[in-house]
Amino acid sequence: MVKEYGYEYDAVLNEQIWKATEGKVTDQKLMGANCLRSGRDALKAIAREYEPCVALLPALACDSMVHPFESYGHKIQYYRLNEDYSINLESLKIGEEKTLFLYADYFGKPAIQDEELEKLRTRGNIIFIEDRTHNLVWERRYSFKSDYIMASLRKWFPVPDGGLLWGEITKPLGNDTTFSMTRLKAQCMRHEFLVCGEESIKTEYRKIFSTVSDLMDEDGPSAMSAYAYALARDTDWDEVRKARQQNAEALISILSTSPYVSFIQNQSGKSDLYVSFIVPNRDEVQRKLSAEGIFNTIIWPLMDEQKHVCSVAKITEENMLAAPCDQRYSTDDMKTIGAEIVRVIADVNG
């Protein structure tokens, strides 16, 4: 088999579940959450609940966080992050107009304290939206009761689609399964490539992965496919949490030997979505590692306005790598990729 680390999940079609769920979406809840097609759809479902108003977003926000609010006519305003990725409270410009306030604990680092959230609640007409994508598998640390909590599920598990939304939505969800079926096809093709190594298969599934998210911009929010729901329902989240924490711990230990690495996530058990760090000459490091089959996530492209508002967002976009530590791999795998990441970083910067 071809050995690669990171990138999108591969999958083998579960024939039994597929026969029972093909073309269907779910109306069930998962851990009390509404089940949607994606995290992007979860934000869409929130955004369409309100007449156009202000959407107050972190400057470190990908298009999937921004577009849902834009598509429903909300005015986008960005706030700054401090060097520790907490919210710069002075940059929160809150007036009398209704405000949809989105916040997230990036890489498991606390964004804001409960008492500050309580103070904000007294300042204006604010709808609080907590994004738990970066720490979904860990116990929620806030006692503050936000209006909505959402997360992307497919970043954590090999499901073809999936987003979670806690909170009340009054408008019905769509029943599109095209996105799910298209991603599932690409996941199965990736598995085939890892088995046989045929490069033409790799070219095709990479094209699908790079363009499939565009399908979600063509309509309103949809429910999660019944296929993805069944897979998520049967997943042992404790095992996922345990594997990721062990892998992150091993990888952090190895990467800490490099004088060039500055950690964003420097402690396991807080996020473990990836192991994120800042490194000089990031683009060249990332290119060389990818050529060796070690795929590190790089932060999403930001607009000039976002980088102008927040230097931390700019630095993160330009210098961050996020190494894979998910449940596909063992601690021995982490030792392998960790040593190679350290070697390549030294080679590029030495």
C-alpha positions in Angstrom: 0.0 0.0 0.0 1.0 3.6 -0.6 1.8 5.3 2.8 0.7 8.9 3.1 0.0 10.9 6.2 -2.6 13.6 6.5 -4.8 14.9 3.7 -8.5 13.9 3.4 -9.8 10.7 4.9 -10.1 7.6 2.7 -13.1 5.3 3.1 -14.4 1.9 2.2 -18.1 1.9 1.4 -20.2 0.2 4.1 -22.5 -1.7 1.8 -25.1 -2.6 4.5 -25.5 1.0 5.6 -25.5 2.3 2.1 -28.3 0.0 1.0 -30.5 1.3 3.9 -29.7 5.0 3.5 -28.9 5.8 -0.2 -30.3 9.1 -1.2 -31.7 9.8 2.3 -31.0 12.5 4.9 -31.6 12.2 8.6 -34.0 14.0 10.9 -32.4 12.5 14.0 -30.2 14.3 16.5 -26.7 13.4 17.6 -25.8 14.2 21.2 -28.7 16.5 21.2 -27.5 18.4 18.1 -29.2 19.1 14.9 -27.5 17.1 12.1 -26.5 19.2 9.0 -24.5 18.6 5.9 -21.5 20.6 7.1 -20.3 23.2 9.6 -20.8 25.8 6.9 -24.5 24.7 6.7 -24.8 25.0 10.4 -23.7 28.7 10.2 -26.1 29.2 7.2 -29.0 27.8 9.3 -28.2 30.3 12.0 -27.6 33.2 9.6 -31.0 32.8 7.9 -32.9 32.9 11.2 -32.2 36.6 11.4 -32.9 39.7 9.3 -29.7 41.3 8.0 -27.7 42.7 10.8 -24.0 42.7 11.9 -22.0 39.5 11.9 -19.0 39.9 14.2 -16.4 37.4 13.2 -12.7 36.7 14.2 -10.3 38.0 11.6 -8.8 34.4 11.5 -11.9 33.1 9.6 -12.0 31.0 6.5 -14.5 31.5 3.7 -16.7 28.7 5.2 -17.2 30.9 8.3 -17.7 34.2 6.3 -19.8 33.2 3.3 -22.8 31.9 5.3 -23.4 35.3 6.8 -22.7 37.2 3.6 -25.1 35.0 1.7 -28.0 36.1 4.0 -27.2 39.8 3.8 -25.4 40.3 7.1 -22.7 43.0 7.4 -19.3 41.5 8.2 -17.1 43.0 10.8 -13.9 41.4 12.0 -12.3 41.6 15.4 -8.6 41.0 16.4 -7.0 38.1 18.2 -4.2 38.4 20.8 -0.9 36.6 20.4 -2.3 33.7 22.5 -5.4 33.5 20.1 -7.7 34.9 22.7 -10.1 37.6 21.7 -8.9 41.2 21.8 -11.8 42.6 23.7 -11.1 46.2 22.7 -11.6 45.3 19.1 -15.2 44.1 19.7 -17.2 47.0 18.2 -20.8 46.3 19.5 -23.5 48.9 19.0 -27.2 49.0 19.3 -27.8 46.9 16.1 -28.4 43.2 16.5 -25.1 41.4 16.3 -24.3 37.8 15.5 -21.1 37.1 17.5 -19.0 34.1 16.5 -16.2 32.9 18.6 -13.9 29.8 18.8 -11.2 28.3 20.9 -8.6 28.0 18.2 -6.4 24.9 18.7 -7.9 24.4 22.1 -6.7 27.8 23.4 -9.3 29.7 25.4 -10.9 32.5 23.4 -12.6 34.4 26.1 -13.7 33.9 29.8 -17.2 33.3 31.0 -17.3 36.5 32.9 -16.5 38.5 29.8 -19.2 36.8 27.9 -21.7 37.7 30.6 -20.5 41.3 30.4 -21.0 41.3 26.7 -24.6 40.0 27.1 -25.4 43.2 29.0 -23.9 45.5 26.4 -26.1 45.0 23.4 -28.5 42.8 21.4 -26.1 39.9 20.8 -26.6 36.4 19.5 -23.8 34.2 20.8 -22.4 31.5 18.4 -19.7 29.2 19.7 -17.7 27.3 17.1 -16.4 24.0 18.7 -14.8 22.6 15.6 -11.3 22.7 17.1 -12.2 21.0 20.4 -15.3 19.0 19.6 -14.3 15.7 21.3 -13.4 17.4 24.6 -15.8 18.5 27.3 -17.0 22.0 26.8 -15.2 24.4 29.1 -17.7 27.3 29.2 -20.5 27.5 31.7 -21.9 30.5 29.7 -25.0 29.5 27.8 -24.5 30.6 24.2 -27.5 30.8 21.8 -25.9 28.3 19.4 -23.0 25.9 19.4 -21.8 24.4 16.1 -19.0 22.2 14.8 -17.8 20.5 11.6 -18.0 16.8 12.1 -16.1 15.7 9.0 -12.8 17.1 10.2 -12.9 14.6 13.1 -14.3 11.4 11.5 -14.2 9.7 8.1 -17.8 10.7 7.3 -18.5 12.1 3.8 -20.5 15.0 5.3 -21.6 16.3 8.7 -22.1 19.4 10.8 -23.6 19.7 14.3 -25.7 22.5 15.6 -27.0 22.9 19.1 -29.7 25.6 19.4 -33.2 26.3 18.0 -33.7 26.7 14.2 -37.2 27.3 12.9 -36.8 26.8 9.2 -36.7 23.4 7.5 -33.4 21.9 6.2 -32.9 20.8 2.6 -32.4 17.1 1.6 -29.5 17.4 -0.7 -27.2 14.4 -0.8 -25.1 15.3 -3.9 -22.3 16.8 -1.8 -22.2 13.7 0.4 -22.2 11.2 -2.4 -19.6 13.2 -4.3 -17.2 13.3 -1.3 -17.9 9.6 -0.5 -16.9 8.8 -4.1 -13.6 10.7 -3.7 -12.9 9.0 -0.3 -13.4 5.6 -1.8 -11.1 6.5 -4.7 -8.5 7.7 -2.3 -8.6 4.3 -0.6 -8.3 2.6 -4.0 -5.2 4.7 -4.7 -3.6 3.9 -1.3 -4.0 0.2 -2.2 -2.9 0.2 -5.8 -0.9 3.4 -6.2 -2.4 4.4 -9.6 -1.6 8.1 -10.1 -4.6 8.8 -12.4 -6.9 7.9 -9.5 -5.1 10.3 -7.3 -5.4 13.1 -9.8 -9.2 12.5 -10.1 -10.0 12.4 -6.4 -7.9 15.4 -5.6 -9.9 17.4 -8.2 -13.1 16.3 -6.6 -11.9 17.2 -3.1 -10.8 20.6 -4.2 -14.1 21.6 -5.9 -16.8 19.7 -4.0 -17.4 22.3 -1.4 -18.6 24.6 -4.1 -21.8 22.5 -4.2 -22.8 23.8 -0.8 -22.8 27.4 -2.1 -25.6 26.6 -4.5 -28.4 26.2 -2.0 -29.5 26.7 1.6 -28.5 24.5 4.5 -29.3 20.8 4.2 -29.5 17.9 6.6 -26.8 15.4 7.1 -27.0 12.3 4.9 -28.5 9.3 6.6 -25.3 7.4 5.6 -23.0 9.8 7.5 -25.3 9.9 10.5 -25.2 6.1 10.8 -21.4 6.2 10.7 -21.1 9.0 13.2 -23.7 7.4 15.5 -21.7 4.2 15.6 -18.3 5.9 16.2 -16.6 5.3 19.5 -15.7 8.9 20.4 -13.7 7.9 23.5 -11.4 5.8 21.2 -11.0 8.7 18.8 -10.2 11.1 21.7 -7.7 8.7 23.2 -5.9 8.0 19.9 -5.6 11.7 19.0 -4.3 12.7 22.4 -1.7 10.0 22.4 -0.6 10.9 18.9 -0.5 14.6 19.6 1.6 14.0 22.7 4.1 11.9 20.8 4.3 14.4 17.9 4.7 17.5 20.2 7.5 15.7 22.0 9.4 15.2 18.8 8.7 18.6 17.2 9.9 20.3 20.4 13.4 19.2 19.6 13.5 21.6 16.6 14.8 25.1 17.4 12.7 26.4 14.4 9.3 25.3 15.7 7.1 27.7 17.7 4.0 25.8 18.9 0.4 27.1 18.7 -0.9 23.9 20.2 1.8 22.9 22.7 -0.2 20.6 24.9 -2.3 17.5 24.0 -5.7 17.0 25.3 -7.0 20.4 24.5 -7.8 20.2 20.8 -5.9 17.5 19.0 -7.5 18.3 15.7 -3.9 18.8 14.5 -0.6 19.7 16.1 -0.3 23.3 14.9 3.0 25.3 14.9 4.7 28.3 13.3 7.8 27.6 11.2 10.2 29.8 9.1 9.9 29.3 5.3 6.6 27.5 5.7 5.8 27.2 2.0 9.1 25.4 1.2 8.8 23.2 4.2 5.2 22.3 3.3 6.2 21.6 -0.3 9.0 19.2 0.5 6.9 17.3 3.1 4.0 17.0 0.7 6.4 15.5 -1.9 7.2 12.8 0.6 3.6 12.1 1.4 3.4 14.0 4.6 0.5 16.5 4.3 0.4 19.3 6.8 -2.7 21.4 6.8 -2.0 25.1 6.0 -4.3 27.8 7.2 -6.9 29.0 4.8 -6.4 32.1 2.6 -7.5 35.3 4.2 -8.6 38.5 2.6 -6.5 41.6 2.8 -9.0 43.2 5.2 -8.7 40.3 7.6 -4.9 40.5 7.6 -5.0 44.3 8.0 -7.3 44.1 11.0 -5.3 41.4 12.8 -1.5 40.8 12.6 -1.9 37.4 14.4 -4.2 36.3 11.6 -1.7 37.4 9.0 1.3 35.7 10.8 -0.8 32.5 11.2 -1.8 32.4 7.5 1.8 33.0 6.3 3.7 30.7 8.7 1.5 28.0 10.2 1.6 24.2 9.6 -0.7 21.7 11.2 0.6 18.2 11.4 -1.8 15.2 11.3 -2.4 13.4 14.6 -5.7 11.7 13.9 -7.0 8.2 14.7 -5.8 6.8 11.4 -2.3 6.7 12.8 -0.3 5.2 15.6 2.3 6.7 17.9 4.9 4.9 15.8 3.5 6.8 12.8 3.9 10.0 14.7 7.6 9.2 15.4 8.1 8.6 11.7 6.5 11.8 10.5 7.8 13.8 13.4 11.4 12.9 12.7 10.9 13.7 9.0 9.3 17.1 9.7 12.2 18.0 12.0 14.7 16.9 9.4 13.0 18.9 6.6 12.6 22.0 8.6 16.3 21.9 9.5 17.2 21.3 5.9 15.2 24.2 4.6 16.3 26.6 7.4 19.8 25.4 8.2 
